[in-house]
Amino acid sequence: MSTKESLPPIIGVYIMRCIYSITYYWEKIVPQIKFHRITHDFIVFQCLSVVFTLKVIDHLKESPKNVKELAVLTNSSEKNLFRVMRALSSEGFFSFDENSGKFSINSMSTLLTNNQITKENPTGINSDEESLSCLFSMIQYPAFIEAWNSLKDCVQTGVPGFHIKHGMSFFQYIDEKDTYLKKIFDSAMKQKNFMTKIHTQISQNYNFSDYSVICDIGGGVGYLGYEIISRHPKCQIHILEIEETVKNGLELCKGDSKKMLAIENEKMIFKVGDMFQPKTIPRANVYILMQVIHDWNNQDALRILSSITAVMRREKAITHQRPKLLIIDYIIEDNFNQDSYKKISISDIIMMAIVGGEERTRSQWNFLFKETGLSLLSVKKFNRPPFLSLMELTV
């Protein structure tokens, strides 16, 4: 197996579960270890964030360098930069050659290279799907860090930390105030989904070939849409997004001749629209909401689902066929002790603090479906990370 090749999914899942179980039970036996790990990891994150921001990783990608060279390139204190690099090397993020006194990148730090989005080149989008640079860039972005600093206020007021700090919702902020962060966000979601291979799971486990027209609502830069038409070539996919994301999606596709051909042949169509406005949602046989509803509170989630069901009912009246809605998202079991809570609880906190949404239990999903007149036909749970479920519904 080459170094570029990833482990077979089932082996990767097994290893992850074994490591998690060992860590979990060891920390149960000696609880002080958990507190040590939490504070330790926080400090490691801070150090990694610094070298990422200073572009140390990109400098080392060109060639191994000693700390004196790195200090000059990053305008840093040679002594303090060495201490940070030494700490990160001990954590496995860099390699250090004792003979030459030079640091170099390794398989771990390589994941944070190739970050092509810069304020000087705002149209550049990371094309290296195996990289996690945009995902990490988003996590350590100042607007995100500031939102986390408002977590106490979020807990006490019920208002998302991001809104408390910035005076507007996360999506409003990246759409109106910081398009640079918007580009990072779009590419970060692409990198996350490539890492988990969730789009492959979806396209393999649902027979889209039975439907001629599909609409991926909030479909980002078209990654899932392209995966679907690649496996189900008889389909046509509409990707409904806001204007800025449509621009980003088209920009990404320019570097891929196959995707450009799909666009030219109108197999993949980017469409500017608003999921809250039924008149902007195109006609289709199947509508997809892939990790969209979890971004919104109940009031907005009901508005989105009501908007889509209005279009589905209109389509049903015209064609006398029942369109489908596929919601791909987490389902938390109502029993608090179930394993699903352990897997999803941190994601739920991210939703709470940043976007104001939430990961939902079965009963919470059923409430949304009942209120909007949706009938649940089937549920399929994927057995690989990120352990999402596909809910098939109709009107």
Summary of the structure (lengths in Angstrom):
residues: 395
radius of gyration: 22.6
end to end distance: 48.1
largest distance: 76.0
contacts: 1197
relative contact order: 0.08
helix: 56%
strand: 13%
